[in-house]
Amino acid sequence: HNITQNTYFSTISPAITAANANDVIELAEWSFNERVSINKSLTLQGVNTDKTLTVISGSGLAGTGSGIEITNNVTGVTIKNLTIENFAGSTGNTHAGIKGLLSNSNTTIDNVSVKNNSNSSGIFFSGGSTIE
């Protein structure tokens, strides 16, 4: 649910694509089986503070990849009230539960559990990034 625009989506990726900068996307209590790419400033949050109820899961997905990837030079991303789990990577510096590419700034990660990501990091940001 993009609460800024009051629009609904069945998966996360189309909600991010349709979002404007600084929109808030609120995820329902559900397990979302998809890899997510964030390419603009926005908030991605679970519907309540119980992070175990909103899960982004790699279970059953083919191949390797990060759970949430923030693309190059994105400023002001907030991720909160989520669990990110079961993503398979090729190495810890290549994939992660949450991965920031180059020069991300003002990224906030709050009340997030990152677990059971094989051959990958829990949270990994490349050079020039700042995390709060």
N, C-alpha and C positions, 0 to 999 in steps of 0.2 A: 504494500500500500504506500504510494507516494502521498504522504500526508500534506505536503506543501501544495500539490496540485489536486488532491483528493481523487486520485486515479488508482485503479487496482490492476494487478498483474498476477498471473499464476506462477511465475518464476522470477528470480532476481534479475537475471541479465536483461530482459526487456525493460524492466523498471529503471535500471541504470541508463540504458540507451535513451529512454524517453525523458529522463530527468534533466532539469536545468541545473546549472551550477548552484550550489548551496541548498538544494532540495534535501528533504529528510525522507528516507525510505525506511519504513517500519515493517519488519518481517513478522509474520504470524507465528504462533506456537506450532512448529512443524519441523520436519527434517528435509532440507532442500538438497537434493543430490545434483550438484552442478559446480563447475569452476566459475569463479566470479572475477571479472576484470573491471577495475574502477579507473576511469580516465578523466574524471573531473572532480572538483570539490563537492563533497556531499557527506551526509551522515547515513550510515547503514546500521540499523539498530534492531534488536529484538523488541518485541512488544512489551515486555516487562523485565524486571531486574533478575529474574530467575533464568540465568544463561543456559541452563540445561534443557529448557523448553524450546529454544530456537537453535537449530543445528544446521550448519552447512557441512555436508558430508561427502567424502569421496568414495564411499562404499559403492562398489559395482561399476564405477566409471573406468573406462578403458584407458590404458596408457598412464603417463606420468604428468604431473602438473601441480601448481600451487592451488590452495583453496581460494584465497583472495589474492589477486595481484593488483598492485597500484602501479599504473604505467608511469613513464618518465615525466618529471617536472610537474607533478600534481601537488597542489598546495591545499591544505585545509580539509583533509579527510578524517572523519570520526567513525570508528567502528566500536560498537558497544553492545553489551547484553547478549552475547552469542557464544556458542561452542563451535569450533572448527576442528573437524576430526577426519581421520582415515584417508588422507591424501597420500599417494605414492609419488616419490620423487626419484630422480636419478642421482643427485648429490645434495648435500646440505646447502651449498651456495647456489644451486640451480633452482631448487624448488623449496617451498615452505608452506606452512599453514597460512601465514600471511607474509607476502613478499612485496617489498617496495623496490622498484627499479631505481634508476639514478635520480638524484636531486629532488626527492620528495621532501616537503617541509610542512611543519605544523600538523603532523599526523597524530591523532589521539586514539589510543587503544585503551578501553576501559571496560572492566568486568567481562573479559573475554577469556575463555578456556581454549587452549590450542593443544591437542593431544593425539597420540597414536598416528602420527604422520611418518611413515617408514621411508628411510633413505632421504629425508629432507629435514630442514630446520623447522622449529616451531614458528619463530618470527625472524625474518632476515631482511635487512634493508641495505642496499648498495650505497656507495660513497655519496657524500653530500646531502644525506637525508637527516632530518630532525624528527624525533618522536617525543611526544609529551606523555 
